[in-house]
Amino acid sequence: MSIISLLDLSHNYFSNSIPSCLGNMTQLTVLDLSRNNFSGSLPPLCSQHTSSTTSILNGDGNQLTTIILNGNHFEGHVPVSLLNCVGLEVLDIGNNAINDTFPAWLGTLEELQVLILKSNKFHGTISSRLKFGFPRLRILDLSHNEFSGSLPAEVFQNFKGMIKTDDSDKGKIEYMKTSDSFFVMYDDSVRLVIKGNDMELERITTIMTAIDLSSNHFEGVIPKTLKDLSSLWLLNLSHNNLRGDIPMELGRLNMLEALDLSWNRLTGKLTFLAFLNLSQNHLAGRIPQGSQFNTFENDSYGGNLDLCGPPLSKQCGTGDPLHIPQPLEEEEEDETYFFSGFTWESVVMGYSFVLVVGTIAWNLMFKAGKPKWFVEFFQGIIPHRKRRPKKRAQRRQT
């Protein structure tokens, strides 16, 4: 058993607990037990200590780079033995029943790029005293848990992997994969909510960056430090209790394609985006008109009683001038933070600026005659009608 390098038992009907001997399989690089009926505590993976990344490259100690336990019935805590997986790149334990606080100690894993904790029973605040926590993290999904408190600005400052991706400057899109020297090549995959749709990325590009903190109990304001995550592609903060203005600094995220702030208690301003969802807030005023804003449908603005103009049926200037925005049902009557309303000047300014820059960039790209990287990027995101096999096992010629 110790010579197995890839163990994939996904999409079966296995049940009961996982044998602890899995933690002693020192040659294992990929463990995929997703979509089963396993229960009990998470196994003590990487129970044998590895002192350095060099030891892993030399074949000494734990070599796990991918752990996928999504879609089971695991309970309890996240095992601290994972700290011995110093080469771990992907950890997906979503869709279980894990009852724990945020495992900030995982931030010491310097190779960790994908962390999926969604749809569990994680609770408490998100805080990190680690000065250099999660240095390579690119995909973080904490959605559908019970996290609370404010969004700590210092945590986002640690995400150096979202500030700049080296591959984005090379014009070539690559994918995360685990390769055995002789037999097996395994493509890492992940499920994310992208522009409101639950989608499976059968391959993860090395420039894909996303933060999903939706459906929790976060409160307070949106941290301005998010502006530093210059390569961020997706940001979902919906279904929380966030208040205050939408930071103008978010307009500096020139790689951002999808922003979902719906179902919060926000007022404020927003810049041009390809995808927009501002529903169920307290925004007011006329919706700006323009080629991009005309593509957004009613659902983008639903639940904001004081917005008017197309695509909404409510016309501006026809309502009661004394009308005051009404709070959501769970809010107290004496709250007045929503009286500030919503102004659109910044939206129009941001739209005009990005439209000009985007047009210039688009023309330059196609004059170069090599938009191959653009096509390859979306091949990893948009699912194909015919599902490609996830793993390929082949014997190489010697």
C-alpha positions in Angstrom: 0.0 0.0 0.0 2.8 2.4 0.7 3.8 2.6 -3.0 0.4 4.0 -4.1 0.8 7.5 -5.4 -2.8 8.3 -6.4 -6.0 7.0 -4.7 -9.3 8.1 -6.3 -12.4 6.5 -4.8 -14.7 9.4 -5.7 -18.4 9.1 -6.7 -19.1 5.8 -5.0 -21.2 4.6 -2.1 -18.4 4.0 0.4 -19.5 4.6 4.0 -18.3 4.4 7.6 -15.0 6.0 8.7 -11.7 6.1 6.9 -8.9 3.8 8.1 -6.1 5.8 9.9 -3.5 3.9 7.9 -4.0 6.4 5.1 -1.9 8.8 7.1 1.1 6.5 6.7 1.0 6.2 2.9 4.1 8.3 2.4 4.2 8.0 -1.4 0.6 9.2 -1.8 0.3 12.5 -3.8 -3.4 12.6 -4.6 -6.3 11.5 -2.3 -9.8 11.9 -3.7 -12.6 10.5 -1.6 -15.3 13.0 -2.7 -19.0 12.2 -3.3 -19.3 9.2 -1.0 -21.0 8.5 2.4 -17.9 8.5 4.6 -18.5 9.7 8.2 -16.8 10.2 11.5 -13.8 12.4 12.0 -11.4 13.5 9.3 -8.5 11.0 9.1 -5.2 12.1 10.6 -3.6 12.6 7.2 0.1 13.4 7.0 0.6 12.0 10.5 4.3 11.4 9.7 6.3 14.6 10.1 8.2 16.1 7.1 10.8 18.7 8.0 11.1 20.5 4.7 9.9 20.8 1.1 13.3 19.4 0.1 12.6 16.2 1.9 9.4 15.8 -0.2 11.3 16.3 -3.4 13.7 13.6 -2.3 10.9 11.2 -1.7 11.1 11.4 2.1 8.0 11.8 4.2 4.6 12.9 3.1 4.1 14.0 -0.5 0.4 14.8 -0.6 -0.4 17.8 -2.9 -4.1 17.3 -3.3 -6.7 16.2 -0.7 -10.4 16.1 -1.9 -12.9 15.0 0.7 -15.9 17.1 -0.6 -19.4 15.7 -0.3 -19.3 13.3 2.6 -20.5 13.3 6.2 -17.3 14.1 8.1 -17.7 15.7 11.5 -15.4 17.1 14.2 -12.4 19.3 13.6 -9.8 19.8 10.9 -6.8 17.6 11.9 -3.7 19.5 12.9 -1.7 16.8 11.3 -2.3 18.5 8.0 0.6 20.8 9.0 2.9 18.0 8.1 1.7 18.1 4.5 4.2 20.9 3.6 3.7 20.4 -0.1 -0.1 20.6 0.0 -1.6 22.7 -2.8 -5.3 21.8 -2.8 -7.5 21.1 0.2 -11.2 20.6 -0.4 -13.3 19.5 2.6 -16.5 21.3 1.5 -20.0 19.9 1.9 -19.5 18.0 5.1 -20.6 18.6 8.7 -17.3 19.8 10.2 -17.8 21.9 13.3 -14.7 24.0 13.9 -13.4 27.5 13.9 -11.4 29.0 11.1 -8.1 26.9 10.8 -5.8 29.9 10.5 -2.9 27.6 11.2 -3.2 26.3 7.6 -1.7 29.6 6.6 1.8 28.2 7.4 1.5 25.8 4.4 3.5 27.8 1.9 2.3 25.8 -1.2 -1.4 25.9 -0.4 -3.3 27.5 -3.4 -6.9 26.2 -3.1 -8.8 26.1 0.2 -12.5 25.0 0.1 -14.4 24.9 3.4 -17.8 25.7 2.1 -21.1 24.2 3.4 -20.0 23.0 6.8 -20.6 24.2 10.3 -17.5 26.4 10.7 -18.2 29.3 13.1 -16.6 32.2 14.9 -14.5 35.0 13.5 -11.8 34.9 10.9 -8.6 36.1 12.3 -5.0 35.4 11.8 -2.0 36.3 13.8 0.3 34.8 11.2 2.3 37.6 9.6 2.8 35.7 6.4 -0.3 33.4 6.3 -1.5 31.8 3.1 1.2 33.3 0.8 0.2 31.4 -2.3 -3.6 31.1 -1.8 -5.6 31.9 -4.9 -9.0 30.3 -4.4 -10.8 30.7 -1.0 -14.3 29.4 -0.5 -15.9 29.8 3.0 -19.5 30.1 1.8 -22.5 28.6 3.6 -21.1 28.4 7.0 -21.7 30.3 10.3 -18.7 32.6 10.4 -19.4 35.9 12.1 -17.7 39.2 13.0 -16.0 41.7 10.7 -13.9 40.9 7.7 -10.4 41.5 9.0 -8.4 43.7 6.7 -5.0 42.1 7.7 -6.0 38.7 6.5 -6.5 39.9 2.9 -3.2 41.6 3.0 -1.6 38.2 3.5 -2.9 36.8 0.2 0.2 37.6 -1.9 -0.9 35.0 -4.5 -3.9 37.2 -5.4 -1.8 40.4 -5.7 0.0 39.3 -8.8 0.3 36.1 -10.8 3.5 35.5 -12.7 1.7 33.4 -15.4 -0.7 36.3 -16.3 2.3 38.2 -17.7 3.5 35.4 -19.8 0.5 35.2 -22.2 0.2 31.4 -21.6 -2.5 29.7 -19.5 -1.4 26.7 -17.6 -3.4 24.3 -15.3 -2.8 22.8 -11.9 -2.0 19.2 -12.1 -0.3 16.4 -10.3 2.0 14.2 -12.4 3.5 10.9 -11.5 6.9 10.3 -13.2 5.8 7.1 -14.8 2.0 6.4 -14.9 -0.5 9.0 -13.9 -1.5 12.6 -14.6 -4.3 14.1 -12.4 -6.0 17.4 -13.2 -7.2 19.3 -10.1 -10.8 20.5 -10.3 -13.1 22.6 -8.1 -16.8 23.8 -8.0 -17.4 27.5 -7.6 -20.4 29.8 -7.9 -19.5 32.0 -10.9 -21.9 34.8 -11.9 -24.7 33.2 -10.0 -24.2 29.7 -11.5 -22.8 26.7 -9.7 -20.1 25.5 -12.1 -17.4 22.9 -12.0 -14.0 23.9 -13.3 -12.7 20.6 -14.6 -9.3 22.2 -14.7 -8.0 25.0 -12.5 -5.9 27.6 -14.3 -2.9 28.9 -12.5 -4.2 32.5 -12.9 -7.7 31.8 -11.5 -8.3 33.8 -8.3 -11.6 33.9 -6.3 -12.9 34.7 -2.8 -16.4 33.5 -1.8 -17.5 34.4 1.7 -21.3 34.3 0.9 -24.1 33.0 3.2 -22.4 33.6 6.5 -23.0 36.2 9.3 -20.2 38.7 8.5 -20.9 42.3 9.5 -19.3 45.6 9.4 -17.8 47.3 6.4 -16.1 45.9 3.3 -12.3 46.2 3.9 -10.5 48.6 1.6 -7.5 46.3 1.6 -9.3 44.2 -1.0 -8.1 46.7 -3.5 -4.6 45.3 -3.2 -5.7 41.9 -4.7 -5.0 43.1 -8.2 -5.5 39.7 -9.9 -8.8 38.9 -8.1 -11.3 37.6 -10.7 -14.3 36.7 -8.5 -15.6 38.2 -5.3 -18.8 37.1 -3.6 -19.8 38.7 -0.3 -23.6 38.1 -0.7 -26.0 37.0 2.0 -24.3 38.6 5.0 -24.9 41.6 7.2 -22.4 44.0 5.7 -23.1 47.7 6.0 -21.9 51.1 4.9 -20.5 52.3 1.6 -19.2 50.1 -1.2 -15.5 51.2 -1.2 -14.5 53.2 -4.3 -11.2 51.3 -4.0 -12.8 48.2 -5.5 -12.7 50.1 -8.8 -8.9 49.5 -8.8 -9.5 45.7 -9.3 -9.1 45.8 -13.0 -9.2 42.0 -13.3 -12.5 41.6 -11.4 -15.2 40.0 -13.6 -17.8 39.1 -11.1 -18.9 40.9 -7.9 -21.9 39.8 -5.9 -22.9 42.0 -2.9 -26.6 41.0 -2.9 -28.6 40.5 0.3 -26.6 42.9 2.6 -27.3 46.3 4.1 -25.2 48.4 1.9 -25.3 51.9 0.6 -22.6 53.4 -1.6 -21.0 53.5 -5.0 -19.8 51.0 -7.6 -17.7 51.0 -10.8 -18.1 49.2 -14.1 -18.3 45.4 -14.1 -19.1 42.6 -16.6 -21.5 41.0 -14.0 -23.5 42.9 -11.5 -25.8 41.8 -8.6 -26.9 44.5 -6.2 -30.2 43.0 -5.2 -31.8 43.2 -1.8 -30.0 46.2 -0.4 -31.1 49.8 0.2 -29.9 51.5 -2.9 -31.7 54.5 -4.3 -31.8 56.7 -7.4 -31.8 56.4 -11.2 -30.0 53.4 -12.7 -27.4 54.7 -15.2 -27.9 54.0 -18.9 -25.2 52.8 -21.2 -24.2 49.9 -23.4 -23.0 47.8 -20.5 -25.7 48.8 -18.0 -28.3 47.9 -20.6 -27.2 44.3 -20.4 -28.0 43.9 -16.8 -31.5 42.4 -16.0 -34.0 43.2 -13.3 -32.6 40.6 -11.0 -29.4 42.7 -10.7 -31.3 45.4 -8.8 -34.3 43.5 -7.2 -35.3 44.4 -3.7 -34.0 48.0 -3.8 -37.3 49.8 -3.5 -35.9 53.3 -4.3 -34.1 52.5 -7.6 -35.9 53.6 -10.7 -35.5 53.6 -14.5 -34.8 50.8 -17.0 -34.6 47.8 -16.8 -37.0 48.3 -13.8 -40.6 49.1 -14.6 -40.6 51.9 -12.0 -40.1 55.3 -13.7 -38.1 58.0 -12.0 -39.9 61.1 -10.7 -43.3 59.4 -10.3 -43.0 58.2 -6.7 -43.8 59.9 -3.5 -41.1 62.6 -2.9 -41.4 62.0 0.8 -41.0 58.2 0.5 -38.2 56.8 2.8 -36.5 53.5 1.9 -38.0 50.7 4.0 -35.8 48.4 6.0 -35.7 44.6 5.6 -37.9 42.6 7.9 -35.2 41.7 10.4 -34.0 45.2 10.9 -35.1 47.4 13.7 -37.3 50.4 13.0 -34.9 53.0 14.5 -32.0 52.2 12.2 -31.2 55.1 9.9 -28.0 54.1 8.1 -29.9 53.5 4.9 -31.1 57.1 4.6 -27.9 58.1 2.8 -29.2 56.6 -0.5 -27.1 55.7 -3.5 -25.4 58.0 -6.0 -24.4 56.9 -9.5 -21.8 59.6 -10.4 -19.0 57.2 -9.7 -20.6 54.5 -11.7 -20.8 56.7 -14.8 -17.2 57.9 -14.3 -15.9 54.4 -13.8 -17.9 53.0 -16.7 -16.5 55.7 -19.1 -12.9 55.2 -18.0 -12.9 51.4 -18.1 -14.8 51.4 -21.5 -12.0 53.5 -23.1 -9.2 51.4 -21.6 -11.0 48.2 -22.4 -11.5 49.2 -26.0 -7.8 50.0 -26.4 -6.7 46.8 -24.8 -9.1 44.8 -26.9 -7.8 46.3 -30.2 -4.2 45.8 -29.2 -4.8 42.2 -28.3 -6.3 41.3 -31.7 -3.7 43.3 -33.6 -1.1 41.1 -32.0 -2.9 38.2 -33.7 -2.4 35.9 -30.7 -5.5 35.9 -28.4 -4.9 32.2 -27.7 -4.4 32.8 -24.0 -7.8 34.4 -23.8 -9.5 31.4 -25.4 -7.6 28.9 -23.3 -8.5 30.7 -20.1 -12.2 30.4 -20.7 -11.9 26.8 -21.8 -11.0 26.0 -18.2 -14.1 27.9 -16.9 -17.0 27.2 -19.3 -18.1 23.6 -19.0 -18.2 21.5 -22.1 -21.2 19.5 -23.2 -19.2 16.4 -23.4 -17.4 15.8 -20.1 -13.7 15.2 -20.5 -12.3 12.4 -18.3 -10.8 13.9 -15.2 -7.8 11.7 -14.9 -5.5 10.1 -17.5 -3.4 7.1 -16.7 -0.7 6.2 -19.2 2.6 4.4 -19.3 5.3 6.6 -20.7 7.8 5.3 -23.1 11.3 4.9 -21.7 
